[in-house]
Amino acid sequence: MSLPSRIDRGRLAFPPPETAGPEGIVAFGGDASPERLLLAYGQGIFPWPHEGYPLLWFSPDPRFVLELTSFTIPRSLRKTIRKGRYEIRFDTRFADVMRACSRVPRPGQRGTWITEELIAGFTALHETGFAHSIEAYEGDELVGGLYGMSLGKAFFGESMFALRPDASKVAFSTLVAHLSRWGFHFVDCQVYTDHLARFGAVEEPRRRFLARLRHALEQPTRVGPWRRTLSPDEVLDEIARLEGRDG
């Protein structure tokens, strides 16, 4: 794995994302302070810690992106949402969601990339209204959810977890419906996964993603805390609109 430019901890700056190597690495070093995270995401760069390496910063080509108008869900998930099995809340247990995401086993992955440093940095961003959690509850138990960051009209999805069937999928679907109502452009999913491809996410050239990001950042950021305002039926109506169907 080649390592490009080293970041000085005392200087908030990144090389251009287009300088990333074949593995998508833009730079290494620095820290996960909230100021550096905001700068990185605004340039289309994100941290992805790898054990045994200094903190790595990525801008992959291609980029994995969910355009909201491409969002789709299977009929079985539609039924689960309509039944209201899970109560969805926004921004009530951010750090708990991050830690739950860090504990979920991932196929082919040892340990977790969600380090204590990242938890501290993103929690600080949550406290200032830029990072958000979407949580699924069964009764009073947190059984699924996801977290990410919002800048302009872009949402950067980071990780999700589920302790019950479809819990994270219901949370994600509820988030997308709200993002659509709020005029967001896309969800940055970073790198390919089969799971998000089933929702309509696709790979696109980095240059196109960066152009879309610049356009999204021309709009004001919806600084939190966020609150869920759509009922399950309204979530389904919004998703049907995105899919070009009648509710």
Buried (B, 14 or more C-beta within 10 A) or exposed (E): EEBBBEBEEEEBEBBEBEEBEEEBBBBBBBBBBBEBBBBBBBBBBBBBBEEEEBBBBBBBBBBBBBBBEBBEBEEEBBEBBEEEBBBBBBBBBBBBBBBBBBEBEEEEEEEBBBBEBBBBBBBBBBBEBBBBBBBBBBEEEBBBBBBBBBBBBBBBBBBBBBBBBBBBBBBBBBBBBBBBBEEBBBBBBBBBEEEBBEBBBBBBEBEEBBEBBBBBBEBEBBEBEBEBEBEBEBBBBBBBBBBEEEE
